Each structure stands twice: as structure tokens, then as C-alpha cells.
Amino acid sequence: MQVVALVSDIFFMAKIRDELKDKEVKFCSSLNGIPDSFDYILVHLQHKDAFNVIEKYSDKCICFGFHTSEEFNKAKKMCKNVYPNSVFFKRLPELIK
């Protein structure tokens, strides 16, 4: 299973690695770095390319961010898998099956 993560925050990278110890996660710094084939893409909503990625890969996106942000509300209209940070990290292992 290929998991990609569009995350620029080192803290969130470490948390994702910790929660998905048994999975290989490829971290990308931009839309251009995303591989052609993958099963899931984890998208931090505060990333500069977040909405370009959601538009292109909405069916494979699992998004997370601050539940009070404008980005969070916008993402909920574009993608079915949008979670507040706290819920995302609690449920991450079960979201990636």
C-alpha cells in the first residue's frame, strides 16, 4: 500500500510517521512531487498546494487541519474525508487500511 503525504510541518510529519509505523509513507513538498500511483494521500490543509491536490485527487485524499479555519470548511465541500487535527491523528491507523 502506497501512502503519500503533502505536509510541510515537521511536527505533523513526525506524528504521521509515528502513527503509521508499519506503512511506507512518501512525504512530498509540492503537487509536482506526488508519484503517479498511490492508494491514499494525506493532505495538511495549511499546505500551499492543498487545494490543488484535493481538486486533482479528491477520491484518494484524507485531509486534516484546524477545524476553525477557512481551509477546513472549504475542504469539507470538496472532499469527503476531512478531519480536525485531533481526530485525524487518533483515527489515522484505521483510516489507512
TAUR-V194444 format. One record per run of one state. SS is the DSSP state (hx for helix, st for strand, lp for the rest). FROM is the first residue (numbers start at 0). LEN is the number of residues. If there is no record, write none. Layout:
ss:SS from:FROM len:LEN
ss:SS from:FROM len:LEN
This chain:
ss:lp from:0 len:2
ss:st from:2 len:4
ss:lp from:6 len:3
ss:hx from:9 len:10
ss:lp from:19 len:5
ss:st from:24 len:4
ss:lp from:28 len:2
ss:hx from:30 len:3
ss:lp from:33 len:6
ss:st from:39 len:5
ss:lp from:44 len:5
ss:hx from:49 len:11
ss:st from:60 len:5
ss:lp from:65 len:4
ss:hx from:69 len:9
ss:lp from:78 len:3
ss:st from:81 len:3
ss:hx from:84 len:11
ss:lp from:95 len:2
